[in-house]
């Protein structure tokens, strides 16, 4: 019996809605975050069409302030262990047997004692497990190996094999380089509006080459407060309680058979803090919805200069301020005067002085925080060579990684400004610039 496109869509909506209610999270619904006060655990499901198997990605984050550090030579060091156990379950979510089990140990270092106490510094890690289609119970256990403190969470997971065009779960990203093809998750799916933009990654699966359209919406915040339920308003059936659609856009996707990675960027300018929902629909050329996924995201208030340690905020100006400008700030008679001079420094550089936000300042301190998360080790991440370049120029357009005879190197290409920087790996794991930052040889000719 033949069915109309509208009838097929109704059946697809019904199947996905019922599956989501029964299993708490169907493929298109997005997995809820596993949260504790001290740690963040997020799960995302992907599919490998060539292997006809799925992948469960586990993104963990733990704050420096919640780990126990010990002095090791000239560093402060902490270690923690992440254990993952996956159990097959029946239709009543009763465990039927252990399917997969893995353990990973992570080392966290800080150059100073202050670096061990930072509540906003997270150590992030990603692990992946292969899984066949099915229904599972996933137990995540994180243990601080120094203090013995343990956090555990258990969640149901349903992984299905796509039969047509489908999308993976969404990943709120901490950064992305096309050359890496790695979706680096942001701890706790929390994004400060200081970042000015929200990046979300996902994969699209199709059995054949075709042209699709991706429609993304930023929904919220809910006026009555509270988090937006992930299983609410599936497949575009938006409920009024979800809040207004703050942003929407669409893009044409020309995809090849198999898996295609995509990244979308949502502007955060003038967004209010609160709980939001990122909703993605994938449609065919006729506008029929083929699959949908959504992700809860918390937008945090801008930190502002008042929330920053004054001495750190001034020291971090060294990449863009002249020595006499830093001296002028530091020679203020009182802390209030020094802070006022710091505010004045940034006011002179505000690209939009008639608005409440200073986008240049927000971007600068966001890059500093990102560099500290990514490259802290023997020194704070922003003080490393890679951190220095990142703070000045942002994410490179392309990264080439070279590992010849055990001597790793990275080449960062900034085609938009005509520069190229080569970093050479050192024995301590850090990377040093081969050619000084201001050298004319860094220019792309």
C-alpha positions as CSV (number, residue, x, y, z in Angstrom):
1,X,0.0,0.0,0.0
2,X,1.4,3.4,-0.9
3,X,1.2,6.3,1.5
4,X,1.3,10.0,1.0
5,X,4.3,12.1,2.2
6,X,2.2,13.6,4.9
7,X,1.1,10.1,6.1
8,X,4.7,8.9,6.1
9,X,5.7,11.9,8.2
10,X,2.9,11.3,10.7
11,X,4.0,7.7,11.1
12,X,7.6,8.7,11.6
13,X,6.7,11.3,14.2
14,X,4.6,8.8,16.0
15,X,7.3,6.1,16.1
16,X,9.9,8.5,17.3
17,X,7.6,10.0,19.9
18,X,6.6,6.7,21.4
19,X,10.2,5.4,21.3
20,X,11.4,8.5,23.2
21,X,8.8,8.1,25.9
22,X,9.5,4.4,26.4
23,X,13.3,4.7,26.3
24,X,13.7,8.2,27.7
25,X,16.0,9.2,24.8
26,X,15.6,8.0,21.2
27,X,18.2,8.7,18.6
28,X,16.8,12.1,17.7
29,X,16.0,13.2,21.2
30,X,19.5,13.9,22.6
31,X,20.9,12.4,25.8
32,X,20.5,14.4,28.9
33,X,23.6,15.4,30.7
34,X,24.8,13.5,33.7
35,X,25.5,16.1,36.3
36,X,27.0,16.5,39.7
37,X,28.2,19.5,41.5
38,X,31.9,18.7,40.9
39,X,31.9,16.8,37.7
40,X,30.2,16.8,34.3
41,X,29.5,13.8,32.2
42,X,27.8,14.0,28.8
43,X,27.0,11.2,26.4
44,X,26.5,11.3,22.6
45,X,25.6,8.6,20.2
46,X,27.2,8.3,16.7
47,X,27.0,5.7,14.0
48,X,29.7,4.2,11.7
49,X,27.8,3.1,8.5
50,X,30.9,1.4,7.0
51,X,31.2,-0.9,10.1
52,X,27.4,-1.1,10.8
53,X,28.1,-0.3,14.4
54,X,27.6,2.6,16.7
55,X,29.9,4.7,18.9
56,X,29.1,6.0,22.4
57,X,31.2,9.0,23.2
58,X,31.7,9.9,26.8
59,X,32.7,13.5,27.6
60,X,33.9,14.0,31.2
61,X,34.9,17.2,32.9
62,X,36.2,17.8,36.4
63,X,37.0,21.1,38.0
64,X,40.6,21.7,39.3
65,X,39.2,22.9,42.6
66,X,37.5,19.5,43.2
67,X,40.6,17.4,42.6
68,X,43.4,16.7,45.2
69,X,46.8,18.0,43.9
70,X,50.2,17.1,45.2
71,X,53.5,18.8,44.6
72,X,55.6,16.8,42.1
73,X,59.0,18.5,41.4
74,X,58.1,22.0,40.0
75,X,54.4,21.1,39.3
76,X,51.2,20.4,41.1
77,X,49.7,17.1,39.9
78,X,46.4,15.3,40.3
79,X,45.2,12.0,38.8
80,X,41.7,10.7,38.3
81,X,40.2,7.6,36.7
82,X,37.1,7.3,34.6
83,X,35.5,3.8,34.4
84,X,32.7,3.0,32.0
85,X,30.5,-0.1,32.1
86,X,27.8,-0.8,29.6
87,X,25.1,-3.4,30.3
88,X,22.5,-4.7,27.8
89,X,18.9,-4.2,29.1
90,X,15.5,-5.7,28.2
91,X,12.3,-3.8,27.5
92,X,11.9,-3.1,31.2
93,X,15.4,-1.7,31.5
94,X,16.6,-4.7,33.5
95,X,20.3,-5.5,33.1
96,X,21.0,-8.6,31.0
97,X,24.8,-8.7,31.0
98,X,28.0,-6.7,30.7
99,X,28.6,-5.6,27.1
100,X,31.6,-3.3,27.3
101,X,33.9,-2.1,30.1
102,X,36.8,0.3,29.9
103,X,38.9,2.4,32.3
104,X,41.1,5.5,31.6
105,X,43.5,7.4,33.9
106,X,44.1,11.1,33.4
107,X,46.8,13.3,34.7
108,X,46.1,17.0,35.5
109,X,48.9,19.5,36.2
110,X,49.1,23.1,37.3
111,X,52.1,25.4,37.4
112,X,51.0,27.2,40.6
113,X,48.9,26.5,43.7
114,X,46.4,29.0,42.5
115,X,45.9,26.9,39.4
116,X,44.7,24.0,41.5
117,X,42.0,26.1,43.2
118,X,40.4,27.6,40.1
119,X,36.6,26.7,40.1
120,X,36.2,27.6,36.4
121,X,39.2,25.6,35.2
122,X,38.1,22.2,34.0
123,X,40.1,19.2,32.8
124,X,38.2,17.5,30.0
125,X,38.6,14.1,28.4
126,X,36.8,12.1,25.7
127,X,36.4,8.4,25.4
128,X,34.6,6.3,22.8
129,X,33.2,2.7,22.9
130,X,31.9,0.7,19.9
131,X,28.3,-0.5,20.4
132,X,25.9,-2.5,18.3
133,X,22.3,-1.2,18.0
134,X,20.3,-2.0,21.1
135,X,19.2,-0.7,24.5
136,X,21.7,-0.3,27.3
137,X,22.4,0.9,30.8
138,X,25.5,3.0,31.0
139,X,27.3,3.4,34.3
140,X,30.0,6.1,34.5
141,X,32.3,6.2,37.5
142,X,34.9,8.9,38.2
143,X,37.4,8.5,41.0
144,X,40.0,11.0,42.4
145,X,43.0,8.7,42.8
146,X,44.5,10.9,45.5
147,X,41.5,11.4,47.8
148,X,39.5,8.4,46.9
149,X,36.4,10.5,46.2
150,X,34.0,8.8,43.8
151,X,31.2,10.1,41.6
152,X,28.9,7.7,39.8
153,X,25.9,8.1,37.4
154,X,23.8,5.6,35.5
155,X,21.7,6.4,32.4
156,X,19.7,4.4,29.9
157,X,20.9,4.6,26.3
158,X,19.1,3.5,23.1
159,X,21.2,3.2,20.0
160,X,19.4,2.4,16.7
161,X,20.8,1.9,13.2
162,X,19.6,4.6,10.8
163,X,17.5,3.2,7.9
164,X,17.6,6.4,6.0
165,X,18.9,9.9,6.5
166,X,19.6,10.5,10.2
167,X,21.6,12.7,12.6
168,X,23.7,12.0,15.7
169,X,23.3,13.6,19.0
170,X,24.4,17.3,19.3
171,X,27.7,18.1,21.0
172,X,28.2,21.6,22.5
173,X,31.8,22.3,21.5
174,X,34.8,23.8,23.2
175,X,36.5,24.4,19.9
176,X,36.8,22.8,16.4
177,X,39.4,22.4,13.7
178,X,38.3,20.9,10.4
179,X,41.7,19.3,10.0
180,X,41.2,17.5,13.4
181,X,37.6,16.2,12.6
182,X,37.2,16.0,16.4
183,X,34.2,17.3,18.3
184,X,35.7,18.6,21.5
185,X,32.9,18.9,24.1
186,X,32.5,21.8,26.5
187,X,32.1,20.6,30.1
188,X,28.6,20.6,31.4
189,X,27.2,22.1,28.2
190,X,27.4,25.5,29.8
191,X,28.4,28.5,27.7
192,X,29.0,32.0,28.9
193,X,27.5,34.7,26.7
194,X,31.0,36.2,26.8
195,X,31.9,33.7,24.1
196,X,29.6,35.6,21.7
197,X,28.8,32.4,19.8
198,X,27.7,28.8,20.4
199,X,29.2,26.0,18.4
200,X,27.4,22.7,18.1
201,X,28.7,19.7,16.2
202,X,26.9,16.6,14.8
203,X,27.0,14.0,12.1
204,X,24.6,13.3,9.3
205,X,24.2,9.7,7.9
206,X,22.8,8.9,4.5
207,X,22.8,5.8,2.4
208,X,23.4,7.8,-0.8
209,X,24.7,11.1,-1.9
210,X,22.0,13.7,-1.6
211,X,21.2,17.3,-0.9
212,X,19.6,18.1,2.5
213,X,18.6,21.1,4.4
214,X,19.5,21.6,8.1
215,X,17.3,23.9,10.1
216,X,18.5,25.0,13.5
217,X,16.7,26.9,16.2
218,X,17.7,28.4,19.5
219,X,14.7,28.1,21.8
220,X,14.2,29.8,25.2
221,X,14.8,30.8,27.8
222,X,11.7,29.5,29.6
223,X,10.0,32.4,31.2
224,X,9.0,30.4,34.3
225,X,12.6,29.2,34.8
226,X,14.0,25.6,35.1
227,X,15.6,23.4,32.5
228,X,13.9,22.6,29.2
229,X,13.0,18.9,29.1
230,X,14.9,17.1,26.3
231,X,12.0,14.8,25.3
232,X,9.6,17.8,25.0
233,X,8.6,19.2,21.7
234,X,10.2,16.6,19.6
235,X,10.4,16.8,15.8
236,X,9.4,20.4,15.6
237,X,6.2,20.1,17.7
238,X,7.2,23.1,19.8
239,X,5.3,23.7,23.0
240,X,4.7,27.3,24.2
241,X,6.3,26.4,27.5
242,X,9.7,26.0,25.7
243,X,9.9,29.7,25.2
244,X,10.3,31.8,22.1
245,X,12.5,30.9,19.2
246,X,15.4,33.3,19.6
247,X,17.4,32.4,16.5
248,X,16.8,30.3,13.4
249,X,18.7,29.6,10.3
250,X,19.1,27.0,7.6
251,X,21.9,25.7,5.5
252,X,22.1,23.4,2.5
253,X,24.0,20.2,3.1
254,X,25.5,18.2,0.2
255,X,26.4,15.0,1.7
256,X,28.1,11.8,0.5
257,X,27.1,8.2,1.4
258,X,28.1,7.4,5.0
259,X,28.8,9.8,7.8
260,X,29.4,13.6,7.2
261,X,30.5,15.8,10.1
262,X,28.9,19.2,10.4
263,X,29.4,22.2,12.7
264,X,26.9,25.0,13.2
265,X,27.5,28.4,14.8
266,X,24.8,30.3,16.7
267,X,25.4,34.0,17.6
268,X,24.9,34.8,21.3
269,X,25.0,38.6,21.0
270,X,22.3,40.1,23.2
271,X,21.1,36.8,24.5
272,X,19.8,36.6,28.1
273,X,21.3,34.0,30.4
274,X,19.2,31.0,31.2
275,X,18.3,27.5,30.0
276,X,17.9,27.1,26.2
277,X,17.3,24.3,23.7
278,X,19.2,23.9,20.5
279,X,16.9,22.1,18.0
280,X,18.1,20.7,14.7
281,X,15.8,19.3,11.9
282,X,17.2,17.7,8.7
283,X,14.8,17.9,5.7
284,X,14.9,16.6,2.2
285,X,14.5,18.9,-0.8
286,X,10.7,18.7,-0.5
287,X,10.8,20.0,3.0
288,X,9.9,16.6,4.6
289,X,11.5,16.2,8.1
290,X,13.8,13.1,8.0
291,X,15.2,13.3,11.5
292,X,15.6,15.7,14.4
293,X,17.7,16.1,17.5
294,X,17.9,18.6,20.3
295,X,20.2,19.6,23.1
296,X,19.8,21.5,26.4
297,X,22.3,24.3,26.9
298,X,22.8,26.7,29.8
299,X,23.8,30.2,28.9
300,X,25.7,31.8,31.8
301,X,25.9,35.5,32.6
302,X,28.9,37.4,31.3
303,X,31.7,37.4,33.9
304,X,32.7,41.0,33.4
305,X,35.9,42.5,34.8
306,X,34.5,42.6,38.4
307,X,34.5,38.8,38.4
308,X,38.2,38.5,37.4
309,X,41.2,38.6,39.7
310,X,42.6,42.1,39.2
311,X,46.2,41.0,39.2
312,X,45.6,38.2,36.8
313,X,43.5,40.4,34.5
314,X,46.2,43.0,34.3
315,X,49.0,40.4,33.8
316,X,47.1,38.9,31.0
317,X,47.2,42.2,29.1
318,X,50.9,41.7,28.2
319,X,50.1,40.3,24.7
320,X,48.2,43.5,23.6
321,X,49.2,46.3,26.0
322,X,52.4,48.4,26.1
323,X,54.5,48.2,29.3
324,X,53.7,51.8,30.2
325,X,50.0,51.0,29.9
326,X,50.3,48.1,32.4
327,X,52.5,50.2,34.7
328,X,49.8,52.9,34.6
329,X,47.2,50.4,35.8
330,X,49.4,48.9,38.5
331,X,50.5,52.2,40.0
332,X,46.9,53.1,41.0
333,X,46.9,54.1,44.7
334,X,44.0,51.7,45.6
335,X,42.5,48.6,44.2
336,X,39.4,50.5,43.2
337,X,41.6,53.0,41.2
338,X,43.6,50.2,39.6
339,X,40.3,48.4,38.6
340,X,39.0,51.7,37.2
341,X,42.1,52.1,35.1
342,X,41.7,48.6,33.8
343,X,38.1,49.4,32.8
344,X,39.3,52.5,31.1
345,X,41.9,50.5,29.1
346,X,39.2,48.3,27.7
347,X,36.7,51.1,27.1
348,X,39.2,52.7,24.7
349,X,39.2,49.5,22.7
350,X,35.4,48.9,22.7
351,X,34.3,48.4,19.1
352,X,30.7,49.2,20.1
353,X,30.9,51.8,22.9
354,X,27.2,52.6,22.8
355,X,26.3,49.0,23.8
356,X,26.5,47.3,27.2
357,X,29.0,44.7,26.0
358,X,32.6,45.1,25.0
359,X,33.0,42.4,22.4
360,X,36.7,42.8,22.1
361,X,37.3,42.4,25.8
362,X,34.9,39.4,26.0
363,X,36.6,37.6,23.1
364,X,40.1,38.3,24.6
365,X,39.4,36.9,28.0
366,X,37.4,34.0,26.5
367,X,40.5,33.0,24.5
368,X,42.7,33.2,27.6
369,X,40.3,30.9,29.5
370,X,40.2,28.5,26.5
371,X,44.0,28.4,26.2
372,X,44.3,27.7,29.9
373,X,41.9,24.7,29.6
374,X,43.6,23.3,26.5
375,X,47.4,23.7,27.2
376,X,48.0,24.2,30.9
377,X,50.9,22.1,32.1
378,X,54.3,23.4,33.3
379,X,52.8,26.9,32.9
380,X,49.3,28.3,32.5
381,X,48.0,27.5,29.1
382,X,47.8,31.1,28.0
383,X,51.5,31.5,28.7
384,X,52.6,28.7,26.4
385,X,53.6,29.4,22.8
386,X,50.4,27.8,21.4
387,X,48.3,29.8,23.9
388,X,50.1,33.0,23.0
389,X,49.2,32.6,19.3
390,X,45.7,31.4,20.1
391,X,45.0,34.5,22.3
392,X,46.2,36.9,19.6
393,X,44.7,35.3,16.5
394,X,42.0,32.8,17.7
395,X,41.5,29.4,16.2
396,X,43.7,28.6,13.1
397,X,42.0,27.9,9.8
398,X,43.9,24.6,9.4
399,X,46.3,22.5,11.5
400,X,48.8,20.1,10.1
401,X,50.2,17.6,12.6
402,X,53.5,15.9,11.9
403,X,55.1,13.0,13.8
404,X,58.3,12.0,12.1
405,X,60.8,9.8,14.0
406,X,59.2,10.7,17.4
407,X,59.5,14.5,16.9
408,X,56.0,15.8,16.8
409,X,55.2,19.2,15.3
410,X,52.1,21.3,14.5
411,X,51.7,23.8,11.7
412,X,49.0,26.4,12.3
413,X,47.7,28.1,9.1
414,X,45.9,31.4,9.4
415,X,45.0,32.0,5.8
416,X,42.7,34.9,6.7
417,X,45.6,37.0,7.9
418,X,48.4,35.4,5.8
419,X,50.4,33.8,8.7
420,X,51.7,30.4,9.5
421,X,53.2,29.2,12.8
422,X,55.3,26.0,13.3
423,X,55.4,24.5,16.8
424,X,57.9,21.8,17.7
425,X,57.2,19.2,20.4
426,X,59.5,19.2,23.5
427,X,60.5,16.5,26.0
428,X,58.1,18.0,28.6
429,X,55.1,17.6,26.2
430,X,54.9,21.3,25.4
431,X,55.3,22.8,21.9
432,X,57.6,25.7,21.2
433,X,57.5,28.1,18.3
434,X,60.2,27.3,15.7
435,X,60.2,30.9,14.4
436,X,59.5,33.8,16.7
437,X,56.0,35.2,16.6
438,X,56.8,38.6,15.0
439,X,59.3,37.2,12.5
440,X,58.5,38.0,8.9
441,X,59.2,34.3,8.0
442,X,55.8,33.5,9.5
443,X,54.1,35.2,6.7
444,X,52.5,33.0,4.0
445,X,54.0,34.0,0.7
